[in-house]
């Protein structure tokens, strides 16, 4: 690491303000709606694979494989 990079890092660290922290309480407003938002978010994450598999199963259930089609045309 060169001196200019070290000096730049020290200056940035020196002038860093706590107001710019990501974990500041102004970004973490907890309201009465927060548990519902978490519940709906997790519900979507959990249910999406089941819904996707049901849709894909329904979509491909009526289609025949290529080998089945070739067998029927050979008869």
Jmol script that loads the backbone (N, CA, C; Angstrom):
load data "model"
ATOM      1  N   UNK A   1       0.855  -1.176   0.000  1.00  0.00           N
ATOM      2  CA  UNK A   1       0.000   0.000   0.000  1.00  0.00           C
ATOM      3  C   UNK A   1       0.897   1.233   0.000  1.00  0.00           C
ATOM      4  N   UNK A   2       0.586   2.148  -0.830  1.00  0.00           N
ATOM      5  CA  UNK A   2       1.435   3.331  -0.916  1.00  0.00           C
ATOM      6  C   UNK A   2       1.003   4.398   0.101  1.00  0.00           C
ATOM      7  N   UNK A   3       1.823   5.397   0.228  1.00  0.00           N
ATOM      8  CA  UNK A   3       1.598   6.453   1.223  1.00  0.00           C
ATOM      9  C   UNK A   3       0.356   7.278   0.881  1.00  0.00           C
ATOM     10  N   UNK A   4       0.114   7.536  -0.399  1.00  0.00           N
ATOM     11  CA  UNK A   4      -1.041   8.363  -0.757  1.00  0.00           C
ATOM     12  C   UNK A   4      -2.350   7.644  -0.429  1.00  0.00           C
ATOM     13  N   UNK A   5      -2.395   6.342  -0.635  1.00  0.00           N
ATOM     14  CA  UNK A   5      -3.595   5.588  -0.287  1.00  0.00           C
ATOM     15  C   UNK A   5      -3.831   5.557   1.206  1.00  0.00           C
ATOM     16  N   UNK A   6      -2.762   5.401   1.963  1.00  0.00           N
ATOM     17  CA  UNK A   6      -2.861   5.409   3.417  1.00  0.00           C
ATOM     18  C   UNK A   6      -3.303   6.770   3.928  1.00  0.00           C
ATOM     19  N   UNK A   7      -2.725   7.820   3.349  1.00  0.00           N
ATOM     20  CA  UNK A   7      -3.094   9.179   3.750  1.00  0.00           C
ATOM     21  C   UNK A   7      -4.545   9.483   3.399  1.00  0.00           C
ATOM     22  N   UNK A   8      -4.988   9.055   2.239  1.00  0.00           N
ATOM     23  CA  UNK A   8      -6.381   9.266   1.832  1.00  0.00           C
ATOM     24  C   UNK A   8      -7.325   8.516   2.764  1.00  0.00           C
ATOM     25  N   UNK A   9      -6.974   7.284   3.108  1.00  0.00           N
ATOM     26  CA  UNK A   9      -7.805   6.514   4.032  1.00  0.00           C
ATOM     27  C   UNK A   9      -7.895   7.152   5.402  1.00  0.00           C
ATOM     28  N   UNK A  10      -6.779   7.666   5.897  1.00  0.00           N
ATOM     29  CA  UNK A  10      -6.788   8.335   7.198  1.00  0.00           C
ATOM     30  C   UNK A  10      -7.610   9.620   7.172  1.00  0.00           C
ATOM     31  N   UNK A  11      -7.513  10.376   6.087  1.00  0.00           N
ATOM     32  CA  UNK A  11      -8.309  11.607   5.972  1.00  0.00           C
ATOM     33  C   UNK A  11      -9.805  11.290   5.889  1.00  0.00           C
ATOM     34  N   UNK A  12     -10.145  10.269   5.146  1.00  0.00           N
ATOM     35  CA  UNK A  12     -11.561   9.893   5.064  1.00  0.00           C
ATOM     36  C   UNK A  12     -12.078   9.411   6.421  1.00  0.00           C
ATOM     37  N   UNK A  13     -11.257   8.678   7.130  1.00  0.00           N
ATOM     38  CA  UNK A  13     -11.639   8.210   8.450  1.00  0.00           C
ATOM     39  C   UNK A  13     -11.764   9.363   9.437  1.00  0.00           C
ATOM     40  N   UNK A  14     -10.885  10.353   9.296  1.00  0.00           N
ATOM     41  CA  UNK A  14     -10.896  11.510  10.192  1.00  0.00           C
ATOM     42  C   UNK A  14     -12.149  12.352  10.001  1.00  0.00           C
ATOM     43  N   UNK A  15     -12.552  12.537   8.754  1.00  0.00           N
ATOM     44  CA  UNK A  15     -13.693  13.406   8.471  1.00  0.00           C
ATOM     45  C   UNK A  15     -15.020  12.654   8.349  1.00  0.00           C
ATOM     46  N   UNK A  16     -15.016  11.376   8.633  1.00  0.00           N
ATOM     47  CA  UNK A  16     -16.262  10.609   8.594  1.00  0.00           C
ATOM     48  C   UNK A  16     -17.157  11.058   9.738  1.00  0.00           C
ATOM     49  N   UNK A  17     -18.409  11.239   9.421  1.00  0.00           N
ATOM     50  CA  UNK A  17     -19.352  11.710  10.418  1.00  0.00           C
ATOM     51  C   UNK A  17     -20.294  10.566  10.796  1.00  0.00           C
ATOM     52  N   UNK A  18     -20.697  10.551  12.038  1.00  0.00           N
ATOM     53  CA  UNK A  18     -21.633   9.522  12.476  1.00  0.00           C
ATOM     54  C   UNK A  18     -22.997   9.662  11.819  1.00  0.00           C
ATOM     55  N   UNK A  19     -23.292  10.830  11.294  1.00  0.00           N
ATOM     56  CA  UNK A  19     -24.582  11.047  10.647  1.00  0.00           C
ATOM     57  C   UNK A  19     -24.698  10.242   9.347  1.00  0.00           C
ATOM     58  N   UNK A  20     -23.574   9.861   8.784  1.00  0.00           N
ATOM     59  CA  UNK A  20     -23.596   9.108   7.536  1.00  0.00           C
ATOM     60  C   UNK A  20     -23.633   7.604   7.762  1.00  0.00           C
ATOM     61  N   UNK A  21     -23.711   7.178   8.988  1.00  0.00           N
ATOM     62  CA  UNK A  21     -23.706   5.748   9.282  1.00  0.00           C
ATOM     63  C   UNK A  21     -24.979   5.099   8.761  1.00  0.00           C
ATOM     64  N   UNK A  22     -24.829   3.932   8.161  1.00  0.00           N
ATOM     65  CA  UNK A  22     -25.981   3.235   7.603  1.00  0.00           C
ATOM     66  C   UNK A  22     -26.867   2.704   8.724  1.00  0.00           C
ATOM     67  N   UNK A  23     -26.271   2.340   9.837  1.00  0.00           N
ATOM     68  CA  UNK A  23     -27.051   1.789  10.930  1.00  0.00           C
ATOM     69  C   UNK A  23     -27.582   2.875  11.868  1.00  0.00           C
ATOM     70  N   UNK A  24     -27.720   4.064  11.354  1.00  0.00           N
ATOM     71  CA  UNK A  24     -28.252   5.157  12.144  1.00  0.00           C
ATOM     72  C   UNK A  24     -29.743   4.929  12.405  1.00  0.00           C
ATOM     73  N   UNK A  25     -30.213   5.409  13.528  1.00  0.00           N
ATOM     74  CA  UNK A  25     -31.620   5.184  13.886  1.00  0.00           C
ATOM     75  C   UNK A  25     -32.587   5.906  12.971  1.00  0.00           C
ATOM     76  N   UNK A  26     -32.133   6.882  12.249  1.00  0.00           N
ATOM     77  CA  UNK A  26     -33.061   7.561  11.342  1.00  0.00           C
ATOM     78  C   UNK A  26     -33.430   6.682  10.156  1.00  0.00           C
ATOM     79  N   UNK A  27     -32.634   5.646   9.883  1.00  0.00           N
ATOM     80  CA  UNK A  27     -32.955   4.716   8.815  1.00  0.00           C
ATOM     81  C   UNK A  27     -33.729   3.511   9.328  1.00  0.00           C
ATOM     82  N   UNK A  28     -33.852   3.376  10.633  1.00  0.00           N
ATOM     83  CA  UNK A  28     -34.495   2.199  11.206  1.00  0.00           C
ATOM     84  C   UNK A  28     -35.793   2.568  11.922  1.00  0.00           C
ATOM     85  N   UNK A  29     -36.689   3.203  11.220  1.00  0.00           N
ATOM     86  CA  UNK A  29     -37.968   3.550  11.826  1.00  0.00           C
ATOM     87  C   UNK A  29     -38.802   2.284  11.993  1.00  0.00           C
ATOM     88  N   UNK A  30     -39.168   1.978  13.205  1.00  0.00           N
ATOM     89  CA  UNK A  30     -40.016   0.835  13.482  1.00  0.00           C
ATOM     90  C   UNK A  30     -41.395   1.364  13.827  1.00  0.00           C
ATOM     91  N   UNK A  31     -42.362   0.989  13.013  1.00  0.00           N
ATOM     92  CA  UNK A  31     -43.736   1.432  13.233  1.00  0.00           C
ATOM     93  C   UNK A  31     -44.606   0.211  13.480  1.00  0.00           C
ATOM     94  N   UNK A  32     -45.879   0.424  13.610  1.00  0.00           N
ATOM     95  CA  UNK A  32     -46.810  -0.672  13.823  1.00  0.00           C
ATOM     96  C   UNK A  32     -46.919  -1.542  12.571  1.00  0.00           C
ATOM     97  N   UNK A  33     -46.571  -1.002  11.417  1.00  0.00           N
ATOM     98  CA  UNK A  33     -46.649  -1.754  10.161  1.00  0.00           C
ATOM     99  C   UNK A  33     -45.433  -2.629   9.915  1.00  0.00           C
ATOM    100  N   UNK A  34     -44.372  -2.451  10.663  1.00  0.00           N
ATOM    101  CA  UNK A  34     -43.135  -3.179  10.403  1.00  0.00           C
ATOM    102  C   UNK A  34     -43.294  -4.696  10.491  1.00  0.00           C
ATOM    103  N   UNK A  35     -43.945  -5.254  11.511  1.00  0.00           N
ATOM    104  CA  UNK A  35     -44.112  -6.722  11.513  1.00  0.00           C
ATOM    105  C   UNK A  35     -44.903  -7.242  10.326  1.00  0.00           C
ATOM    106  N   UNK A  36     -45.897  -6.489   9.875  1.00  0.00           N
ATOM    107  CA  UNK A  36     -46.671  -6.922   8.717  1.00  0.00           C
ATOM    108  C   UNK A  36     -45.833  -6.888   7.447  1.00  0.00           C
ATOM    109  N   UNK A  37     -44.983  -5.888   7.322  1.00  0.00           N
ATOM    110  CA  UNK A  37     -44.118  -5.807   6.147  1.00  0.00           C
ATOM    111  C   UNK A  37     -43.140  -6.972   6.137  1.00  0.00           C
ATOM    112  N   UNK A  38     -42.577  -7.291   7.297  1.00  0.00           N
ATOM    113  CA  UNK A  38     -41.667  -8.431   7.393  1.00  0.00           C
ATOM    114  C   UNK A  38     -42.409  -9.725   7.080  1.00  0.00           C
ATOM    115  N   UNK A  39     -43.623  -9.877   7.598  1.00  0.00           N
ATOM    116  CA  UNK A  39     -44.413 -11.075   7.353  1.00  0.00           C
ATOM    117  C   UNK A  39     -44.719 -11.241   5.871  1.00  0.00           C
ATOM    118  N   UNK A  40     -45.136 -10.187   5.213  1.00  0.00           N
ATOM    119  CA  UNK A  40     -45.481 -10.276   3.792  1.00  0.00           C
ATOM    120  C   UNK A  40     -44.237 -10.540   2.952  1.00  0.00           C
ATOM    121  N   UNK A  41     -43.113  -9.918   3.317  1.00  0.00           N
ATOM    122  CA  UNK A  41     -41.866 -10.150   2.602  1.00  0.00           C
ATOM    123  C   UNK A  41     -41.450 -11.622   2.710  1.00  0.00           C
ATOM    124  N   UNK A  42     -41.475 -12.156   3.912  1.00  0.00           N
ATOM    125  CA  UNK A  42     -41.098 -13.554   4.098  1.00  0.00           C
ATOM    126  C   UNK A  42     -42.110 -14.506   3.465  1.00  0.00           C
ATOM    127  N   UNK A  43     -43.383 -14.146   3.497  1.00  0.00           N
ATOM    128  CA  UNK A  43     -44.398 -14.972   2.858  1.00  0.00           C
ATOM    129  C   UNK A  43     -44.156 -15.063   1.353  1.00  0.00           C
ATOM    130  N   UNK A  44     -43.808 -13.946   0.740  1.00  0.00           N
ATOM    131  CA  UNK A  44     -43.516 -13.957  -0.700  1.00  0.00           C
ATOM    132  C   UNK A  44     -42.293 -14.810  -0.999  1.00  0.00           C
ATOM    133  N   UNK A  45     -41.264 -14.706  -0.160  1.00  0.00           N
ATOM    134  CA  UNK A  45     -40.052 -15.491  -0.386  1.00  0.00           C
ATOM    135  C   UNK A  45     -40.335 -16.982  -0.246  1.00  0.00           C
ATOM    136  N   UNK A  46     -41.140 -17.362   0.738  1.00  0.00           N
ATOM    137  CA  UNK A  46     -41.423 -18.779   0.976  1.00  0.00           C
ATOM    138  C   UNK A  46     -42.395 -19.324  -0.059  1.00  0.00           C
ATOM    139  N   UNK A  47     -43.407 -18.558  -0.429  1.00  0.00           N
ATOM    140  CA  UNK A  47     -44.449 -19.075  -1.313  1.00  0.00           C
ATOM    141  C   UNK A  47     -44.077 -19.022  -2.789  1.00  0.00           C
ATOM    142  N   UNK A  48     -43.146 -18.181  -3.183  1.00  0.00           N
ATOM    143  CA  UNK A  48     -42.809 -18.038  -4.597  1.00  0.00           C
ATOM    144  C   UNK A  48     -42.353 -19.350  -5.233  1.00  0.00           C
ATOM    145  N   UNK A  49     -41.471 -20.139  -4.606  1.00  0.00           N
ATOM    146  CA  UNK A  49     -41.093 -21.410  -5.244  1.00  0.00           C
ATOM    147  C   UNK A  49     -42.260 -22.373  -5.423  1.00  0.00           C
ATOM    148  N   UNK A  50     -43.179 -22.406  -4.463  1.00  0.00           N
ATOM    149  CA  UNK A  50     -44.342 -23.293  -4.592  1.00  0.00           C
ATOM    150  C   UNK A  50     -45.254 -22.844  -5.727  1.00  0.00           C
ATOM    151  N   UNK A  51     -45.475 -21.554  -5.822  1.00  0.00           N
ATOM    152  CA  UNK A  51     -46.325 -21.028  -6.896  1.00  0.00           C
ATOM    153  C   UNK A  51     -45.672 -21.262  -8.249  1.00  0.00           C
ATOM    154  N   UNK A  52     -44.357 -21.022  -8.332  1.00  0.00           N
ATOM    155  CA  UNK A  52     -43.648 -21.243  -9.588  1.00  0.00           C
ATOM    156  C   UNK A  52     -43.679 -22.704  -9.998  1.00  0.00           C
ATOM    157  N   UNK A  53     -43.472 -23.609  -9.056  1.00  0.00           N
ATOM    158  CA  UNK A  53     -43.511 -25.033  -9.412  1.00  0.00           C
ATOM    159  C   UNK A  53     -44.906 -25.459  -9.830  1.00  0.00           C
ATOM    160  N   UNK A  54     -45.945 -24.922  -9.205  1.00  0.00           N
ATOM    161  CA  UNK A  54     -47.317 -25.257  -9.613  1.00  0.00           C
ATOM    162  C   UNK A  54     -47.610 -24.750 -11.021  1.00  0.00           C
ATOM    163  N   UNK A  55     -47.178 -23.547 -11.324  1.00  0.00           N
ATOM    164  CA  UNK A  55     -47.412 -22.988 -12.669  1.00  0.00           C
ATOM    165  C   UNK A  55     -46.638 -23.779 -13.713  1.00  0.00           C
ATOM    166  N   UNK A  56     -45.385 -24.121 -13.424  1.00  0.00           N
ATOM    167  CA  UNK A  56     -44.604 -24.889 -14.395  1.00  0.00           C
ATOM    168  C   UNK A  56     -45.160 -26.296 -14.577  1.00  0.00           C
ATOM    169  N   UNK A  57     -45.626 -26.910 -13.503  1.00  0.00           N
ATOM    170  CA  UNK A  57     -46.232 -28.236 -13.612  1.00  0.00           C
ATOM    171  C   UNK A  57     -47.502 -28.166 -14.460  1.00  0.00           C
ATOM    172  N   UNK A  58     -48.318 -27.167 -14.238  1.00  0.00           N
ATOM    173  CA  UNK A  58     -49.551 -26.996 -15.017  1.00  0.00           C
ATOM    174  C   UNK A  58     -49.227 -26.732 -16.486  1.00  0.00           C
ATOM    175  N   UNK A  59     -48.173 -25.950 -16.736  1.00  0.00           N
ATOM    176  CA  UNK A  59     -47.818 -25.586 -18.109  1.00  0.00           C
ATOM    177  C   UNK A  59     -47.321 -26.801 -18.883  1.00  0.00           C
ATOM    178  N   UNK A  60     -46.480 -27.612 -18.252  1.00  0.00           N
ATOM    179  CA  UNK A  60     -45.878 -28.737 -18.961  1.00  0.00           C
ATOM    180  C   UNK A  60     -46.658 -30.039 -18.808  1.00  0.00           C
ATOM    181  N   UNK A  61     -47.734 -30.054 -18.058  1.00  0.00           N
ATOM    182  CA  UNK A  61     -48.484 -31.289 -17.842  1.00  0.00           C
ATOM    183  C   UNK A  61     -49.197 -31.731 -19.115  1.00  0.00           C
ATOM    184  N   UNK A  62     -49.666 -30.808 -19.909  1.00  0.00           N
ATOM    185  CA  UNK A  62     -50.403 -31.166 -21.118  1.00  0.00           C
ATOM    186  C   UNK A  62     -49.529 -31.423 -22.318  1.00  0.00           C
ATOM    187  N   UNK A  63     -48.251 -31.119 -22.228  1.00  0.00           N
ATOM    188  CA  UNK A  63     -47.362 -31.316 -23.373  1.00  0.00           C
ATOM    189  C   UNK A  63     -46.814 -32.732 -23.380  1.00  0.00           C
ATOM    190  N   UNK A  64     -46.636 -33.251 -24.570  1.00  0.00           N
ATOM    191  CA  UNK A  64     -46.062 -34.585 -24.712  1.00  0.00           C
ATOM    192  C   UNK A  64     -44.570 -34.454 -25.001  1.00  0.00           C
ATOM    193  N   UNK A  65     -43.842 -35.492 -24.633  1.00  0.00           N
ATOM    194  CA  UNK A  65     -42.413 -35.516 -24.935  1.00  0.00           C
ATOM    195  C   UNK A  65     -42.213 -35.823 -26.407  1.00  0.00           C
ATOM    196  N   UNK A  66     -41.040 -35.482 -26.911  1.00  0.00           N
ATOM    197  CA  UNK A  66     -40.738 -35.763 -28.321  1.00  0.00           C
ATOM    198  C   UNK A  66     -40.724 -37.260 -28.595  1.00  0.00           C
ATOM    199  N   UNK A  67     -40.266 -38.060 -27.646  1.00  0.00           N
ATOM    200  CA  UNK A  67     -40.225 -39.514 -27.864  1.00  0.00           C
ATOM    201  C   UNK A  67     -41.638 -40.089 -27.949  1.00  0.00           C
ATOM    202  N   UNK A  68     -42.584 -39.526 -27.183  1.00  0.00           N
ATOM    203  CA  UNK A  68     -43.967 -39.996 -27.261  1.00  0.00           C
ATOM    204  C   UNK A  68     -44.599 -39.639 -28.597  1.00  0.00           C
ATOM    205  N   UNK A  69     -44.269 -38.476 -29.107  1.00  0.00           N
ATOM    206  CA  UNK A  69     -44.827 -38.052 -30.394  1.00  0.00           C
ATOM    207  C   UNK A  69     -44.270 -38.918 -31.522  1.00  0.00           C
ATOM    208  N   UNK A  70     -42.979 -39.255 -31.482  1.00  0.00           N
ATOM    209  CA  UNK A  70     -42.376 -40.098 -32.513  1.00  0.00           C
ATOM    210  C   UNK A  70     -42.960 -41.509 -32.494  1.00  0.00           C
ATOM    211  N   UNK A  71     -43.247 -42.028 -31.293  1.00  0.00           N
ATOM    212  CA  UNK A  71     -43.825 -43.365 -31.201  1.00  0.00           C
ATOM    213  C   UNK A  71     -45.227 -43.416 -31.797  1.00  0.00           C
ATOM    214  N   UNK A  72     -46.001 -42.373 -31.612  1.00  0.00           N
ATOM    215  CA  UNK A  72     -47.367 -42.352 -32.139  1.00  0.00           C
ATOM    216  C   UNK A  72     -47.369 -42.210 -33.657  1.00  0.00           C
ATOM    217  N   UNK A  73     -46.417 -41.428 -34.188  1.00  0.00           N
ATOM    218  CA  UNK A  73     -46.390 -41.262 -35.649  1.00  0.00           C
ATOM    219  C   UNK A  73     -45.818 -42.490 -36.346  1.00  0.00           C
ATOM    220  N   UNK A  74     -45.039 -43.327 -35.652  1.00  0.00           N
ATOM    221  CA  UNK A  74     -44.466 -44.528 -36.260  1.00  0.00           C
ATOM    222  C   UNK A  74     -45.503 -45.626 -36.408  1.00  0.00           C
ATOM    223  N   UNK A  75     -46.556 -45.620 -35.606  1.00  0.00           N
ATOM    224  CA  UNK A  75     -47.575 -46.672 -35.676  1.00  0.00           C
ATOM    225  C   UNK A  75     -48.436 -46.566 -36.886  1.00  0.00           C
TER     226      UNK A  75
END
end "model"
wireframe off; spacefill off
backbone 0.3
color backbone group
